[in-house]
Amino acid sequence: MTEATMVLAVPTIGQGGMESERSGHFGRCDCFTLVEIGGGAVKDVRVLANPPHIEGGCLRPVELLAGAGVNALVVAGIGGRPLAGFNEAGIDVYFDDRLPVVGQVVDAMLAGEVALIDPGYTCGGH
């Protein structure tokens, strides 16, 4: 992975992929669609299963995604504890709660239309 390469994780419902529906709750999504972006274009797409959300599981996705080489994540919401975990792991967390399809999120990322999440917008209870 070069410095200019982004490995973007998008929480996904169902089988995953660019045409799949995004999940509104990253920790309980069925899988993550991982999109490698380099030189302003999609280089690779793969799917990573998300293990069940268990006790203490708020940080489990952090370990899962960091281990898969992810360096960016787009969420529709996130708790303070997992956000801190992603920040410590060097994974940038972006916020979008309007685009329903993985491919649309990727297009918005490529266009620079998705901003880093404001820590003040975290969900409670995590």
C-alpha positions in Angstrom: 0.0 0.0 0.0 1.5 3.3 -1.0 1.0 6.5 1.0 -1.5 7.8 -1.6 -3.7 4.7 -1.3 -6.8 4.7 0.8 -8.4 1.5 2.0 -12.0 2.6 2.7 -14.4 0.5 4.8 -18.1 1.0 4.3 -20.5 -0.8 6.7 -22.8 -2.9 4.5 -26.0 -4.9 4.7 -26.2 -8.3 2.9 -23.4 -9.7 0.8 -21.4 -6.5 0.3 -20.0 -4.8 -2.8 -20.5 -1.5 -4.6 -24.2 -2.0 -5.3 -25.1 -3.0 -1.7 -27.0 -1.0 0.8 -25.0 0.7 3.5 -25.6 -0.2 7.2 -26.6 2.6 9.5 -24.9 0.9 12.5 -21.3 0.0 11.7 -20.8 -2.3 14.7 -23.8 -4.5 13.7 -23.4 -4.5 9.9 -23.4 -7.8 8.1 -20.0 -7.0 6.5 -17.7 -4.2 5.5 -17.1 -3.4 1.8 -13.4 -2.6 1.5 -12.6 -0.3 -1.4 -9.0 0.4 -2.3 -8.7 3.9 -3.8 -5.5 5.1 -5.5 -4.8 7.9 -8.0 -8.4 9.1 -7.8 -9.9 5.7 -8.9 -11.1 2.5 -7.4 -8.4 -0.1 -7.6 -10.0 -3.1 -5.8 -13.1 -4.1 -3.9 -13.4 -6.9 -1.4 -15.8 -7.9 1.4 -14.9 -8.6 5.0 -17.4 -10.4 7.2 -18.3 -8.7 10.5 -18.4 -11.1 13.5 -21.4 -10.8 15.8 -21.5 -7.8 18.2 -20.7 -9.3 21.6 -20.0 -7.9 25.1 -17.2 -5.4 24.9 -17.6 -5.6 21.1 -17.5 -1.9 20.5 -13.8 -2.1 19.9 -13.9 -5.4 18.0 -14.5 -3.7 14.6 -11.4 -1.5 15.2 -9.2 -4.6 15.5 -10.9 -6.2 12.5 -10.5 -3.3 10.2 -7.0 -2.3 11.3 -5.9 -5.9 10.7 -7.4 -5.7 7.2 -5.2 -2.6 6.4 -8.1 -0.2 6.5 -7.1 3.5 6.9 -10.5 5.2 6.4 -14.1 4.4 7.5 -17.4 6.1 6.6 -20.2 5.9 9.2 -23.7 7.3 9.7 -23.0 7.3 13.4 -20.5 6.1 15.9 -20.0 6.0 19.7 -17.2 7.8 21.4 -15.4 4.7 22.5 -15.0 3.1 19.1 -14.2 6.5 17.5 -11.3 6.9 20.0 -10.2 3.3 19.1 -10.2 4.1 15.4 -8.3 7.3 16.0 -5.7 5.4 18.1 -5.4 2.8 15.3 -4.7 5.6 12.7 -8.0 5.0 10.9 -9.7 8.3 9.7 -13.5 8.3 10.4 -15.7 10.1 7.9 -19.4 11.0 8.4 -22.2 10.5 5.9 -25.8 9.7 6.7 -27.5 10.5 3.4 -26.1 8.2 0.7 -27.8 4.7 0.8 -25.6 2.7 -1.5 -21.9 1.8 -1.1 -20.9 2.9 -4.6 -22.5 6.4 -3.9 -20.4 6.7 -0.8 -17.3 5.8 -2.7 -18.1 8.3 -5.4 -18.6 11.0 -2.8 -15.3 10.2 -1.2 -13.5 10.3 -4.6 -15.1 13.8 -5.1 -14.0 15.0 -1.7 -17.5 15.5 -0.5 -17.3 13.5 2.7 -15.9 15.2 5.8 -14.2 13.7 8.8 -16.6 13.2 11.7 -17.0 15.9 14.3 -16.4 14.2 17.7 -19.4 16.1 19.1 -21.7 14.0 16.9 -21.0 10.7 18.5 -23.8 8.4 19.7 -24.4 7.7 23.4 -24.2 4.3 25.0 -21.0 3.0 23.4 
